[in-house]
Amino acid sequence: MNQPLRLWGGRFGAEPDPSLTRLSRSEPSYFRLAPYDLAGSRAHIRELGRAGLLDDGEIATILRAIDEVAQQHAAGLIEPWPEDEDVHTFLERVLTQKLGPLGGKIRAGRSRNDQAANDLKLFLRHRARTLMTELMALQDALVAQAQAHKATPVPGVTHLQAAQPITFGHHLLAHAQAFSRDAGRLMDWDARNAVSPLGAAALAGSAIALNPELSAEELGYDASFENSVDAVGARDHVAEFLFVAAMLAVHLSRLAEEIVIWCTQPYRWISLHDSFATGSSIMPQKKNPDIAELTRGRSARLIGGVTTMLAALKSLPLSYNRDLAEDKRAAFEAVDGLALVLPAMAGMVATMTVETETMRKAASQGFTLATEVADFLARKGVPFSTAHDITGALVRLCEERDCELHEIDDADLAAVDPRLTPDIREHLTLEAALDARMARGGTSPARVAEQIERLSRDLARQRAWALEYRGPTP
């Protein structure tokens, strides 16, 4: 008859109290680490062979059993028992049932401490690639919309007030730049943390697994740990991943907020595709940007995850403590949240319709071309402080006349200041204002096109990084 397995307890004279068992047992979601635990076990079995604890036949037998368990688990044919304390206990129990006494050799030279650190690190390194792929889809959508609207005027705003005309493509690429930095943070995180903890055992290193660098290479790491205490006791790689995820979520939230605003009746700059919007249960006319709102809300939870991890680490002595189990809860929520949000946001952006005429009309309202007047005067040698005052006086006159800058007549221009000559009118168009911003990074359509080209090259680097991963990918 199959019996539950416990990886500890030989020195205890009483069974664990049920309250201890309930508290100690891993959350059900933690068992998703099974494929990564099995990958670590394959590497460890080969290390036991190098140490002389297993012969070639035993290695082959155990590896076949691990492959069978992996296939059965992926197919849903085996699941943890309520008595399985964690994923390590679950898998060792299943392997021991298959292998008999041979299964009892698997645990030699390792600890749940280095297994736990290794499992989550493998999970995060793998999922960093899948998140990158989803993040690239959002960047692709922003770049495609920017390409279509690299010359579409829209009012640029500061303090939510109309400021100067820019192109809608330029504004969308501002979001794409933030997401590109997020992608860079993922790659930087991985480069810094591609270090295997396997072989650190409980904390002192293993007296049996003496070649951790070979296990590290097999699992796709760049190196093995430098310090065994640090290998099992550190979780700054988790905290850093959570920060990267939270920063990405904040950038998603900022884009989401603007999409919500652009959909409102006062703006009506965009309309969402029906497949990426929802309605009201009572108001038949409603079309709501729920994806953007849900994204905005989800960012709060990811910000909380960083705080949770940092607080768990704050006063924690080295090396391993069970407090560190909080790493998985926060990491899974971050990964799962982004996996839901990113494809929805990418689809919403890719399919939204841009109301170009509405944008163009808004682009020159609110005296957004006032800076062109001040720049015109400055190019004539007028000190900018004086040019600023003259332009302010012209705006005040236009407000009194209830007209835009380009509608004022020549006599009124001269009355404000003689240096406001009629040739200023060639500067008081949206196209002139946009074309004038022709320095690198500016909103000139030509510069926007160059920005798209540079972002496309960066996206190619992101794709290459996502594809070059050598670790386990269940």
N, C-alpha and C positions, 0 to 999 in steps of 0.2 A: 504493500500500500504506500502511495506517495505521502511523504511527510514534509511539512514546512521546513525551511532551512533558516538558521540564524548564523551569521558570520562571527558571532561573539557569544559569550555566556558561560564558558567553561569554568570560570572562577566564581560564578554566582550560584547561590544555594536556593534562590527563589525565582519563580517566573516573573517576567515583567508585569507590572500592574497595567490593566487595560488603559488607564489614562495616559501612562507613559507610551504605550504602544500606539495609541491614536495620535499623540503629539509627535512621536518620532517617525511615523511612517511618512514617506514622501507623498507630496501632492500627486494625484493621478497624472497631471501633465508632465511630471518629471520623467515618466517612463518613456517619453518620446526620445530620450537619449539612448535607447537600446542599440540602434545601429552603430552609434559612435562608440559605445562601450564594447560592442563586439569587434569593431575595428581595432580598438586598443588591445583587446584580448588576443587577436591574431598576432599583433606585433610582440606582445608579451610572451606568447607561446614560443615564438621563434627565439626570443631572448632566453627562455628557459632551456631551449635546445642548445644554444651556445654555451650556457652555463653547465651543461651536462646533466640536468635534472630530467630531461626527456630525450629518448632516442628518436631516430627518424620515423620509425613506425608509429610511435606514440604521437609525435607531432602531426603526422598526416591524419591520424584518427581524430585527434582533437580539432584540427582545422576543418575536417569534413563535418564534424558535429556543429561547429560554429557556423559554417555555411548553411547547414540545414536549419538551424535555429533562426538565422537571419531571414531565410526564405519563409519559414513558417510565421515568424513575427510580422513580416511585411504583408503576408496574406491574411493576417488576423486569426491564424489558427492556434496561436498560443497567446495567453494574456497573463498579467501578473495575478497572483492570488492576493486576497486581503491580508494574508500573513507575511507577504513579501515586503520587507522594510523599505527597500529601495531598488533601483534598477540593477544594481550590482548583485544583490541577493537574488532577485528574480532570475537573472541570467545564469548565475552559478548554480542555482537550484535546477533549472531546466537542463543545463549541460551535465550536471552530475547524474540526473535521472537517465540521460542518454548514455553516459560513459561509465557509470558505476564508480569504483574506487579511483579510476584514472582521473575522473573529474575533480577529485580532491587535491590533485597536484597543481591545479591551475592557479591557486591563490598564492603560491610560494613567490616571495620576492616583491610583492606589491601590496598596496593598501587601498582601502576605499578612498583615502585622502588624495592620493595621486590619480586614482581613477576618476574621482569626481571632478578634479581640476581639469583633467584631460578631456573628459566627455564634453563638458560645457565649452571648452576652448575649441574643440573640433566642430561642435555645433555652430558656434558663432562665426568661425572662419568660413564654414560652408554657407551659412545663411547670409553672411556679408556679400557673397557673390550673387545669391538670388535677389537680395535687396538691391544690389547694384543694377542688375538687369531691369528690375521694375523702376528704379530711379531713372535709368537711361530712357525708358519709354516715356516718362513724363518730360524729360528734357527734349526728347525728339518731338513731342507734341508742341512744346513751347517754341522750339526752333522752327517747326513747320508753320505755325501761326505767325511767327515773327517774319519769316520769309514772305508770306503772303501780305503782310502789313508793314513792311519796312519803310514805306512812304506814307502810311495812313496817319494824318495828324490827329492828335488827341491832346487835351490839356494836361500837362504835367502839373503835379500839385505838391505843395508843402503845407503842412498844418491843415490838410484837407481843403485848402483854398487853391483856386486856379493860380498858377505861377507863370509858366512859360510853355509854349507848344513843344511837344516832342512827338516822336512817332510811336504808334502803338507797338510796333515791333521792338523798338528800343526798350519800352517799358516791360514787355514780356521777357526780353532777354535779361533784364535786371533780376528777375526771378530765376531765370536759367543760370545766371552766374552764381547765385547763392547755392543752387542745387549742385552745380559743378564743384563748388568748394566742399559741399557735403560728400560728394563722391571722392574727392581727394582725401578727406578726413578718414573715410572708410579704408582707403588704400594705405594711408599713413598708419592707421591703427593696426592693420594687419601686418605691415612691415615690422612694427615695433613688437608685436606680440606673437609672432610665428615661432614661438619657443615652446618646446614640449616639456610638460611636467612629469611625464611618465618615467618611472624609475626612481623618483624621489621617495617612494613608499610612504610611510607614515609621516616622516619629517627628516630623518637622518640620512636618507639614501638607502639603497638596497645592498645587502651583502651577497645577493645572488644575481640580480640584474645589473651586470657590470658594464654594459655597453648601451646606455640610454641614447647615445647619439645615433645608433643604428635604428632603434625604434622610432626616433624622431624623423629620420629620413624616410622610413617606410610610411609614416603617417602624413608626410607632406610638409613637415615643419622645416624651417631653415636651420634650426639648432636645437640642442637640448638645454635644459636648465643649467644655470651657473651655480645656484645655491639651492639645496634641497629644502631648506626651511622656507625660503621665499617661494619655491615652486608650489608648495601646498598651502601656504598661508596668505599669498598675495591674491587680491582680486581687483587691483587697479585696472587690469585689462577689461574687466566687466564694467567697472565704473566708467571707464573711458568709452567703451562701446555704447553705454547708456547715454553718455553725453552726446556722442555723435548722433545717436538715434533721436535724442530730444532736440538737438539743434536742427536736424532735418525736419522734425515734427513742427518746430516753430516756424521754419521757412514755409512748410506746407500750410500752416495756419495763416500766415500773412497773405499768401496767394489766395487761400480760401476766403479770407475776409474781403479781399478786393473783388473776387468773383461775386460774392453776395452783394456788394455795393453796386457793381456794374449791372447786375440784374434788376435793380430796383427801378421803380417808375421814374423817379427824378433823373436817373442816368439813362437807362435803356441802351447801354453801349453794346451789350451782348445779349444773345438769347441762347439758352441751353437746349441741346437736343432732347427730345422727349424721352429717350432711353436713359438719360442721365439726370432726370429731374423727377420730382414726385408731386402729388396733388394733395388736396385737403379733403377730409372726410365730410365736411359740411359746406365748403365754398367751392362750387364746381369750376370756377374760373381760375383757381390758383395753380401756379406752377412754381414749385419751391426748389431752391438750390440745396437740397438736403445733403448731398455729398460734401459740399463745402462746409456746411454747418457741422456735420458729424466729424469731419477732419479737424475743424477748429476745436471741437470739444475733446477729441482724442489726444490732442497735443498736451492737454493738462495732465493726463495719466502718465505720459512718457516723461514729462518734467518731474513728476512725482517719483518715478523710478530711479532717477539719478539721486534724488535726495535720500531715498530709502537705502540705496547701496552705500552712499557716503556715510550715512548715519550708522549703518551696521558695522562699518570699518573703523569708525572714528576712534574708539577706545579699545580696540580688540588686540590683545597680546598675540604675539607669534607663538606657535605656528598655526595649526589648524584648530578651529572651534566650530561648533555646529551652527553658530550665527551665520556662517558663510553660506548656509543653504538658501538664504534669501537671494543669493545671486541668480538662481535659476528662475525664481518667480518674476523678478524684475526683467531679466533678459528675455524670457518667453513673452511677457506682455509687450515689450518693445518690438520684438520681431513680429509677433502676430498682429499687432496694431498697424505697423507699417505695411505688412503684407496685404492687409485689407484696404488701407487708405491709398497707397500708391497707384494700383491699377485703376481704381475708381477715379482718382484725380486726373490720371493720364487720359482716360477715355473722355472725361468731361471736357478737358481742355482741347483735345484733338477734334471733338465734334461740335464745339460751340460756334455759333454764327456771330460774326462781328458786324455791328451796324455802323458801317463806315461813314455814312452821311450824318448820322447823329453825332458821331465823334468829331467829325470835321466842323460841324456847326458849333459844338461846344469848345473847340480848340482855340477859337479867337475871342470867346466871350470872357468877361471879367478882366479885360485889358491885359491879356497875356502877352501882347506885343509891346508892352511899355518898355521892356528892357531894350528892345530894338531902337527905340527913340534915344535912350540914354547912351547906347553904344554908338549910334550915329553921331551924336554930339561929341562924344569922346574922341572919335576918329577925326573930328574937325579941330581937335586941340582944346576943347572945353574940359576943364578939370571935372573928373567924374562926380565929385560932390556937388558941383554946380549943375552938371547935367542931370543928376538925380533930382535936384530941386525943380529944375525946369520941367522935367518929365512929370513930376508930381503935380505941378500946376496944370499941365495939359490934361492929365487924368481928371483932375477936379473939374476942369471946364467941361470935359466930355460927360462927366456925371451930371452936371447942371443941365447940359443940352440933351441928355439921354441919348447919346450916340457913341459909337465905337471910335477908336483912334483914327482909322482910315477914312471915317466919314466927315471929319472936321475940315472946313474949307481953308484955303491958303491964307486968307486974311486973318482968321482966328489963330492959325499957326504963328504967323508973324507977330500977332498981338501978344501971344504968350512969350515969345522971344524971337528976335529977328533971325537968329541962327537956325530956326526951324524952317528951312527952305523947302519948296515943293518937292525937291528930289528925294525927300525923306520917304515919299510914298512907295518907292520901289522896295523899301525895306519893310513895309508894313503889310506883308503877305505871309501866309503860313509857310509857303514854299521857301521864301527868302530867309525866314527865321530858322527853318530847319537846315537849309543848306549852309547857313553861316556857321553852324556848330560842326565844323569839319575836322576838328582835332581828333586824335585817337581817343576812342571811347565816347565821342559825342553822338548826338542824335541825327546827324546828317544821314540820309538814306544810304549814301555811299559807305559811310563808316559803319552803319548797321550791317550792311552786307559783309564787310570785313569781319565784324564781330561774329556773325553767323559762321563764317568760314573757320575762324579760330576755335569756336565752340565745337564745330563738327570734328575738328582734329582731336580735341580733347575727348569727345565721345568715343572716337576710335580707340584712344588709349584706355578708356574705361572698359570697352568691350574686350580688348586684348587681356586686360587684367582679370576680368571675370572668367575668361576661358582658359587661363593658364594654370588654374588651381590644380594642385597635385594631391590634395588630401582626399579623404573618403567622402563620397557624395551619395548617400543612401537615397 
